[in-house]
Every structure is written in structure tokens, then in C-alpha cells.
Amino acid sequence: MKAFVLGPSSKTVSGMDEIGRAIGSGRVMPDELSRFNAATELRHLDDFAARSSITGGPWQTGLVKVKMPCMWVMNTEVETPEFEISGVRY
């Protein structure tokens, strides 16, 4: 999970190499992988992050306002229309 979450993306050659090195080095025992389920382990990490002050949790939901460009009208920053995006998790 450390190689997947903290290392280069596991969908890259270097990410897969890191996972292979972890298994080949003996840091991960083959019998530990027999019951391994990535979705379950990611859920454990999400649960930890949601309640841990170390990871910046708990998550909150909020609103983001984005200034929208208007190429045909010369607006000041104050006059520029905003687009609101709700449900953003931070």
C-alpha cells in the first residue's frame, strides 16, 4: 500500500518496479498477499484519514467560486462573473 499511495503511480513502470522490489526483498511475505484486497486496504486508509488530525482530517465539504473569463467584455475583477461549484471535499 505504501508503494501504491506514496510512491510513483502503480500504473507506471517505475511504480510497478517498486512493488516488485518490495515483494522480492522480503519486506512483504507471500502469505501476507494471499488475503490481500486493495479496495479493503484503501478503505482502511480513508477511514484513518477521515478521523486523524495527522492527515488533516476530518474532511469537510464546501463551495468553490471560480472567476469566469469573458473575452468580449473588459470587466474589472469585481465585475467578473463567478461560477460556483458545490460539494468540493477538502
DRENFI-284454 format. One record per residue (C-alpha): x, y, z; residue in three letters; chain. Coordinates in steps of 0.05 Angstrom, whole numbers. Layout:
N
X;Y;Z;ALA;A
...
***
This chain:
90
0;0;0;MET;A
58;47;15;LYS;A
86;38;-55;ALA;A
17;49;-85;PHE;A
-2;110;-44;VAL;A
65;146;-32;LEU;A
108;122;-89;GLY;A
102;136;-162;PRO;A
35;115;-190;SER;A
29;40;-192;SER;A
4;48;-263;LYS;A
74;68;-285;THR;A
133;23;-299;VAL;A
172;53;-240;SER;A
112;43;-194;GLY;A
106;-30;-212;MET;A
181;-38;-204;ASP;A
175;-11;-133;GLU;A
120;-60;-116;ILE;A
161;-117;-146;GLY;A
223;-96;-106;ARG;A
181;-95;-42;ALA;A
157;-166;-54;ILE;A
225;-191;-77;GLY;A
263;-160;-18;SER;A
227;-200;35;GLY;A
193;-138;64;ARG;A
128;-169;42;VAL;A
117;-242;56;MET;A
79;-282;2;PRO;A
28;-308;53;ASP;A
10;-236;70;GLU;A
-13;-228;-1;LEU;A
-60;-288;-2;SER;A
-115;-249;33;ARG;A
-96;-180;6;PHE;A
-152;-137;-22;ASN;A
-132;-68;-47;ALA;A
-202;-39;-40;ALA;A
-206;-60;33;THR;A
-137;-31;48;GLU;A
-154;35;14;LEU;A
-218;38;54;ARG;A
-177;28;118;HIS;A
-132;86;97;LEU;A
-192;130;81;ASP;A
-224;115;148;ASP;A
-159;132;184;PHE;A
-150;197;145;ALA;A
-222;218;159;ALA;A
-212;216;234;ARG;A
-138;232;242;SER;A
-111;301;256;SER;A
-44;277;229;ILE;A
-72;271;159;THR;A
-111;336;162;GLY;A
-178;302;173;GLY;A
-235;302;181;PRO;A
-255;320;111;TRP;A
-303;378;100;GLN;A
-349;395;42;THR;A
-352;465;16;GLY;A
-365;513;-42;LEU;A
-313;540;-90;VAL;A
-323;603;-132;LYS;A
-285;607;-197;VAL;A
-278;673;-235;LYS;A
-302;662;-307;MET;A
-264;694;-364;PRO;A
-304;738;-411;CYS;A
-262;752;-473;MET;A
-311;801;-506;TRP;A
-322;847;-447;VAL;A
-268;883;-407;MET;A
-291;870;-336;ASN;A
-256;891;-273;THR;A
-240;835;-223;GLU;A
-301;856;-182;VAL;A
-348;853;-243;GLU;A
-323;786;-268;THR;A
-378;733;-263;PRO;A
-366;674;-217;GLU;A
-383;601;-227;PHE;A
-399;564;-162;GLU;A
-380;491;-152;ILE;A
-413;458;-92;SER;A
-395;392;-59;GLY;A
-319;401;-62;VAL;A
-284;358;-10;ARG;A
-224;388;26;TYR;A
***
